Amino acid sequence: MKTVTKEAAAQTGPVLAEEELAAINQFSRRALTAEEVYTFAVRLCDNQTDRDQEYFDRPALEKLAELFVGKTGIFDHSWSARDQTARIYRTELVEEPGLVTEAGEPGCCLKGYAYMLRTPENQALIAEIEGGIKKEVSVSCAVSRCQCSICGGDIHDRSLCSHEKGRIYEGKRCIVKLTEPTDAYEWSFVAVPAQPRAGVVKAFGGGTLRQMLASLDREGPWREELRLLEQQAETGRRYLESLRAETVRLGLMAEETLSGDTLRAITDKLDGEELEALRGCYAKRLEQQAALPVQLRYEDREPESRGDNAAFRI
């Protein structure tokens, strides 16, 4: 079993969704509120060749995604309880379209979501994360194999492999595949990560569109277009509410066996086009049920007698 240390990256998030808070609270002894926690995302590691001429293959990243949930964040791999600052509460494997590794694999990275408490002691660290000072991170984990790209043997076993990392053999550079992880120990803020792309990153992940818009610069050159889009969206919402109410009203008259709650449950699942079709169906059914003639007719026929006019209908 080999112990390896690799660096990574983290990402701040503007708003904490309810599902994120639920994931965090599985690690706390009491239920934490959104106001008590600060969250950020971390690019833990990827499958690109790093400064040590090593890389994780995709199956290794998939296994590390499981192993890093619940792992603590510290400083400089100092395994002391005093240095514990944050904890990973969920992870995800992120595809990187267009990137191909030196080993010929499609690019991907392991992203972790971390939380820490908003305490007076942590305010300085939170400010440094937000300001981009504390950015680079490194992971520490154990793997079963360190496979040579030239011969396929374990590069640490000289009876199986005689190659040196980084050297060129018949036009091919020797790099090492880290595979079959057995444990994840911790992740740390460091000054110089082994993986060049590791560290705290800024991105909009795990949040809603409304959360993303709330974090943007409202004074940007696109603000007028955004304002118009928001107005149109609000107008659309009001129209759908009115359309649902009208459809329910007509449905109650056309369908005597359906209750208001049932009709509202049905219309809540329909979009605008479907609601208009259902409203039209109910209106046509009511018209057929009433079967009332209209006051004016544009037909060639004999005038009605005075007696008929006495029974004028509206």
C-alpha distance (Angstrom), angle and dihedral (degrees) to the residues before:
residue distance angle dihedral
M1 . . .
K2 3.82 . .
T3 3.82 125.9 .
V4 3.79 113.8 -143.6
T5 3.77 133.4 -177.5
K6 3.80 121.1 -154.3
E7 3.78 132.4 172.6
A8 3.77 130.9 -123.1
A9 3.86 148.7 167.3
A10 3.87 142.1 -102.4
Q11 3.84 136.4 -145.3
T12 3.78 130.8 -154.6
G13 3.79 122.4 -136.9
P14 3.83 126.8 -151.5
V15 3.80 101.6 -150.1
L16 3.80 131.4 28.6
A17 3.81 113.1 -134.7
E18 3.81 120.9 -147.0
E19 3.81 93.3 -112.2
E20 3.80 89.9 52.9
L21 3.80 91.0 52.6
A22 3.80 90.7 49.2
A23 3.81 90.1 53.1
I24 3.81 90.3 50.3
N25 3.79 93.8 49.0
Q26 3.78 92.3 60.0
F27 3.82 85.8 75.7
S28 3.82 98.9 42.6
R29 3.81 126.8 83.7
R30 3.78 90.6 -136.7
A31 3.78 132.4 26.9
L32 3.80 109.5 -85.6
T33 3.79 121.8 -150.1
A34 3.79 125.9 -132.6
E35 3.80 89.6 -109.6
E36 3.80 91.4 58.5
V37 3.78 98.6 55.9
Y38 3.79 137.3 63.0
T39 3.81 117.4 -156.8
F40 3.78 134.4 -163.7
A41 3.80 136.4 166.1
V42 3.78 123.5 -119.2
R43 3.78 129.5 -154.1
L44 3.78 94.6 -142.0
C45 3.80 101.2 -179.8
D46 3.81 143.4 -38.5
N47 3.78 140.8 -155.3
Q48 3.81 96.1 -100.3
T49 3.81 120.4 113.7
D50 3.82 108.1 -96.3
R51 3.81 134.6 -153.9
D52 3.80 90.1 -81.7
Q53 3.84 90.2 57.8
E54 3.81 88.9 -112.5
Y55 3.81 134.9 117.7
F56 3.80 141.2 -177.7
D57 3.79 115.6 -121.4
R58 3.80 119.0 -135.4
P59 3.83 96.1 -99.5
A60 3.81 87.8 53.6
L61 3.82 91.5 52.5
E62 3.81 90.2 48.8
K63 3.80 90.4 53.7
L64 3.81 92.5 44.6
A65 3.81 88.5 53.4
E66 3.81 87.3 65.3
L67 3.80 96.1 40.3
F68 3.82 97.3 50.5
V69 3.81 96.5 56.3
G70 3.79 106.0 109.3
K71 3.81 95.4 13.5
T72 3.79 119.1 137.6
G73 3.80 129.4 -119.3
I74 3.81 119.5 -132.4
F75 3.82 140.6 158.8
D76 3.82 126.1 -84.5
H77 3.81 92.7 -19.2
S78 3.79 90.7 -70.0
W79 3.80 102.2 160.4
S80 3.78 96.7 -146.6
A81 3.79 128.2 124.1
R82 3.81 88.5 -134.6
D83 3.82 89.8 65.4
Q84 3.80 96.5 53.1
T85 3.81 107.0 120.5
A86 3.81 110.2 154.6
R87 3.80 143.5 5.0
I88 3.82 135.0 -139.3
Y89 3.82 109.8 -120.3
R90 3.81 99.4 176.4
T91 3.80 140.9 0.5
E92 3.78 139.4 -159.8
L93 3.79 137.4 -169.8
V94 3.81 110.2 -122.9
E95 3.80 122.9 -156.2
E96 3.82 117.0 -137.0
P97 3.82 105.9 -154.7
G98 3.78 115.1 -148.8
L99 3.80 94.9 22.0
V100 3.79 119.8 112.1
T101 3.79 121.5 -176.0
E102 3.78 126.4 -130.2
A103 3.81 86.4 -105.9
G104 3.81 89.6 56.9
E105 3.83 97.6 -107.2
P106 3.84 124.6 134.7
G107 3.80 108.6 -100.2
C108 3.80 120.0 -101.4
C109 3.78 137.6 153.4
L110 3.78 139.2 -156.3
K111 3.80 113.2 -117.3
G112 3.78 122.2 -165.5
Y113 3.81 129.0 -166.3
A114 3.80 114.3 -143.3
Y115 3.78 135.2 -172.2
M116 3.79 135.2 -162.2
L117 3.78 133.4 179.8
R118 3.78 121.6 -96.0
T119 3.79 96.1 -125.3
P120 3.82 128.4 147.5
E121 3.81 88.1 -108.5
N122 3.82 91.8 55.5
Q123 3.80 98.4 45.6
A124 3.81 93.2 90.2
L125 3.81 92.0 50.7
I126 3.81 91.8 47.2
A127 3.81 89.2 51.7
E128 3.81 90.6 50.3
I129 3.80 91.6 50.2
E130 3.81 91.4 48.5
G131 3.80 90.4 46.5
G132 3.79 93.7 50.5
I133 3.82 94.8 -114.8
K134 3.78 95.8 113.4
K135 3.77 99.3 45.7
E136 3.82 116.2 120.6
V137 3.77 117.9 79.2
S138 3.79 135.4 -176.3
V139 3.80 131.9 -154.5
S140 3.79 128.0 -141.8
C141 3.80 118.5 -155.8
A142 3.80 143.8 142.3
V143 3.80 125.3 -112.7
S144 3.78 131.0 -172.9
R145 3.79 98.5 -142.5
C146 3.81 138.9 32.7
Q147 3.78 100.8 -168.3
C148 3.82 122.3 -160.1
S149 3.81 113.9 -130.6
I150 3.81 91.7 -144.7
C151 3.80 103.6 51.6
G152 3.81 103.9 6.5
G153 3.81 93.4 -123.8
D154 3.80 128.1 124.1
I155 3.80 104.5 -83.0
H156 3.82 91.3 -146.3
D157 3.79 92.5 56.5
R158 3.81 106.8 77.0
S159 3.78 91.1 -169.1
L160 3.82 87.6 65.2
C161 3.82 104.1 30.0
S162 3.81 132.9 30.3
H163 3.81 98.3 175.7
E164 3.81 128.2 114.0
K165 3.78 123.9 -133.8
G166 3.78 113.3 -107.6
R167 3.82 96.6 15.8
I168 3.79 121.3 122.1
Y169 3.80 117.9 -119.7
E170 3.82 115.8 -172.0
G171 3.79 90.7 -26.4
K172 3.81 95.6 -45.7
R173 3.79 124.0 105.7
C174 3.78 118.7 -132.0
I175 3.80 111.3 -120.4
V176 3.80 129.0 164.8
K177 3.79 127.4 -124.6
L178 3.82 113.9 -145.5
T179 3.76 106.6 -150.4
E180 3.81 144.9 163.8
P181 3.85 100.1 33.4
T182 3.80 114.6 -152.3
D183 3.82 101.6 -177.0
A184 3.80 143.9 4.1
Y185 3.80 114.5 -143.8
E186 3.79 108.4 -178.7
W187 3.80 145.9 -52.0
S188 3.77 124.8 -120.5
F189 3.76 142.9 -162.8
V190 3.81 105.6 -116.3
A191 3.81 138.4 173.9
V192 3.83 99.1 -128.9
P193 3.81 118.5 24.5
A194 3.80 122.5 -155.5
Q195 3.80 90.1 -135.3
P196 3.83 107.7 62.6
R197 3.82 94.0 -147.5
A198 3.80 95.6 48.7
G199 3.79 120.0 113.6
V200 3.82 145.5 71.2
V201 3.79 110.7 -30.6
K202 3.78 134.4 -167.7
A203 3.80 115.6 -129.6
F204 3.78 142.7 129.4
G205 3.77 104.3 -110.8
G206 3.79 132.2 148.1
G207 3.79 94.5 11.3
T208 3.78 137.7 102.2
L209 3.80 126.0 -102.9
R210 3.81 89.4 -107.4
Q211 3.82 90.0 54.5
M212 3.78 90.9 49.4
L213 3.80 93.6 50.0
A214 3.79 90.8 48.0
S215 3.81 89.7 60.2
L216 3.81 96.1 50.5
D217 3.78 126.7 97.7
R218 3.79 102.9 -92.1
E219 3.81 90.0 -161.7
G220 3.79 95.3 60.1
P221 3.84 121.0 124.4
W222 3.81 89.6 -100.7
R223 3.82 94.5 57.5
E224 3.84 94.6 105.4
E225 3.79 92.2 52.9
L226 3.80 90.4 48.1
R227 3.82 90.6 49.3
L228 3.82 90.9 52.9
L229 3.79 91.4 47.6
E230 3.79 90.6 51.7
Q231 3.82 90.9 49.6
Q232 3.79 91.1 50.2
A233 3.79 91.0 47.8
E234 3.80 91.1 51.4
T235 3.81 91.0 48.6
G236 3.79 89.3 50.7
R237 3.79 91.8 50.6
R238 3.81 91.7 51.3
Y239 3.81 91.2 48.8
L240 3.82 91.7 50.9
E241 3.81 90.8 49.7
S242 3.80 90.7 51.2
L243 3.81 91.6 44.8
R244 3.81 92.0 51.3
A245 3.80 92.0 49.0
E246 3.82 92.1 49.9
T247 3.81 92.0 46.8
V248 3.82 90.9 51.1
R249 3.82 90.7 48.5
L250 3.80 93.3 51.9
G251 3.80 91.4 42.2
L252 3.80 92.2 55.7
M253 3.80 89.5 55.7
A254 3.81 95.4 43.0
E255 3.83 98.6 40.7
E256 3.80 110.2 46.2
T257 3.81 92.4 178.3
L258 3.83 95.6 56.9
S259 3.80 122.5 84.4
G260 3.77 125.8 -140.0
D261 3.81 91.7 -111.4
T262 3.81 91.1 53.8
L263 3.78 93.0 48.8
R264 3.80 92.2 47.4
A265 3.82 90.2 50.4
I266 3.81 89.3 52.1
T267 3.79 96.2 47.1
D268 3.81 93.1 45.8
K269 3.82 88.1 66.8
L270 3.82 95.6 50.4
D271 3.80 128.7 89.2
G272 3.79 124.8 -137.0
E273 3.80 97.1 -86.9
E274 3.79 92.2 48.5
L275 3.80 92.1 47.4
E276 3.81 92.0 51.8
A277 3.81 90.4 50.8
L278 3.83 92.4 49.6
R279 3.79 92.7 45.9
G280 3.82 89.7 51.3
C281 3.79 90.6 49.8
Y282 3.82 92.3 52.3
A283 3.81 92.1 45.7
K284 3.82 91.8 51.7
R285 3.81 91.7 47.9
L286 3.81 91.6 51.4
E287 3.79 90.5 49.1
Q288 3.80 90.5 52.9
Q289 3.79 91.9 47.3
A290 3.80 92.9 51.5
A291 3.83 94.7 42.6
L292 3.80 91.1 -172.3
P293 3.83 118.1 164.6
V294 3.76 118.3 -126.9
Q295 3.81 121.6 -112.0
L296 3.80 97.2 -119.8
R297 3.79 124.5 46.0
Y298 3.76 125.6 -173.3
E299 3.77 96.5 -153.6
D300 3.79 131.2 121.8
R301 3.78 104.0 -112.1
E302 3.76 141.5 123.3
P303 3.82 117.4 -75.1
E304 3.75 115.7 -100.7
S305 3.78 118.5 -106.0
R306 3.77 122.3 -108.1
G307 3.75 88.6 -107.1
D308 3.79 91.6 58.5
N309 3.80 90.9 51.0
A310 3.75 89.6 59.5
A311 3.84 87.4 71.0
F312 3.82 93.8 55.2
R313 3.81 112.6 169.6
I314 3.76 129.7 -153.0
